[in-house]
Amino acid sequence: MAEEKTYFQRLLAGEPLTTSVATEEMVVFTRQMATMIGAGISLLETLEILADQSENKGFQRILHKVVELVRGGSDLSDALGMQPRKIFPEIYVNMVRAAEASGQLDVILDRLAGYQEASAALKREIKSAMTYPVISLCMILMIVVGLMVGIIPKFKEIFTGLGVTLPLPTIILLMVSDFMITQWYILVGGIVALIVAFTLFRKSAFGRRQIDWLSLKMPVFGPLFTKVSIARFSRTFATLLSSGVPILGALEIVSKTAGNVVVSSVIDNARENVKEGNDLATPLGVKGSVFPPMVVKMIAIGEKSGALELLLNKIADFYDQQVKATVEALTSLIEPIMIGMMGAVVGGIVLAVFLPIFKLQSELAGGKH
């Protein structure tokens, strides 16, 4: 009953029932905490100041919980670990824990903020790559539905009045238009069923693996998603290692944050290999792995030379640039493809509409002779 009372209290107070924090807000929070601690302000006082100045009521409530836990004697990492994972993910908590052990909380927090900024930039690149085709497809569908439901039925009345034998493309077009108008509930139901089926398939272990594998192998977008996975792996792994997180713990976190089951399985195999006392690079370079030879070779050199963190950062920087270049290339490629697709669809509908008129003109011209 206490939980229910708290829920209604928050509801009546107009507070958010779910908490979401923008990446930019988390970056500012982390950098401010690093700056204040580096300036000699105590951790508890820093948290209190940051909690009071937060304009996000949900985030403010969470920070006040963290303050109370720290005031009660908890470590900062333990207090953050008790909060929702979507606010303080595992990588955040583990880096803070490593910072507490090393006594470099301000340095590692600043490094964590840099990691958050790089991750946010990578997400923006992916969004910019996906936004244009999605919007274009939605526009094409809206135009097609508008033509089929609003325009084509009027032409059907004209064709009936003319009494001309309709060509096959026009007959098919009119049948589809009639189906969309009279049997729309079947169409909508079918779309909803497909979405539900895909969602359930995506949630299953087998379905998740198949979809993630397909996303890496699909044309056009496959190479982009592969580069994103490598960039994310390298950046996260380097950040964790440089913060003092042990390699096995770092690999476990990297696997969980990979965002792709296929990539996660390769990292898990590498972790088991390292646990047995073997090297990291060999299992990453097995046949069918998403990691290209260049990345595997650089990781192997980093292991032998003791400069693994440095080389991982270089790999991350390189693939960040590759992702940016790929997005720009995809944008320039997708635009003419979408324009061509829109022209083909709309042109096909228009042609099917005008075919009977062309046929009637030809019959009238033949009758005059």
Phi, psi and omega in degrees: 000330181296320179296319181295320179296316178300319179300312182288329176297316178293323179296314180292330180279354180077018179277154179292137180277337173235146184252130173226138182235124179294150180302319180299322179292321178293323178297314180298315179301313182294317180294319179296319179296318178298316181295316183291319178292320177296333180277358176099003177284138182296156182299315182297316180294322177300312181296320180296317180295314182293325178293317182291328184270353180291132179270348177275108186299321179295315179294323178298318179297319179294318180295325177294325175296317178298317179302314181296320180293317179294320177297329180280359176111000180284150171290155180299319181297319179293320179295319178292324180294340178275353181268168181304138182295333180289341177269307178241090182293172186301321180297322180296311182297316183291324177291323176294321178297317178295324179294321178296321180291326183269347182075020181241050186299316182294320181294314184287328175296319177296321177294322179295320177297319176298320177296317179299319179297317179295319179294320179296320179297321178295319178296321179296323178297317180295316180298318180294329178287327185267336186297312185299309180297325180294314179297319180297317179296319178297320179295318178299315180296318180296319179296315181297313180298317179299317179293315185291325184267324186260330187254313186301319179303327179292323176291330178298319178296321179295315181296323179296320179291329180287331179070023181270149176289124187275140174293159182302314180302323180290320178299315180297317180299316180293324178294317179295317179298316180296320179295318181294331181276314186270331183243034185300328182294329177291318179296312180296317179298321179295319179296316179297318179298320178295319179296316179296315180298317179295319180297315179295319178296321181294328182282337178287152181298316180295314181295318179300317181293318181296317181292318179294322177295316180296322181297331179276338185257347184294148179294158178068296186272340181304307178301325179295312181295326177296314179296322177297317180297317180293318178298317180294315179302310184296314183295314182294315181298314180297318181296318180294315181296317181292341179269358176097008177286131179302152188299321180293318177295322179295317180295324178296317179293317179300320179298319182289333183258010184294327180081005180211125184298322181296315178295320179299320181294322177295317180294321178298319177297319178296321179297317177298323179296317179293322179299327180278002177094008180266181182278167181273324190292320187304308180294337178287338183259012180297158181300133180089358179289155179280347184274120181289161182305323181299316181294316181298317180296318180294322177294319178297318178295320179297321178296316183289325185269349183079015181245039184299317181298316181299313182290326176296320177295322177295320177298315180298316179298317181298313183284335171299317177294322178296320178298315180299315180294321180295320179297316179297319179293320180295319180299316179290334179278319185290324184304307178293329178296315181293320177297318178296319179296316179298317179297320181294316181293308182293320178298322178296318179295315180298318180297316179297328179289320185272349179303314178298325179293317177298320181294319179296318177299318180294323179292319178295320178295322178291325180292327179294327180282000000 
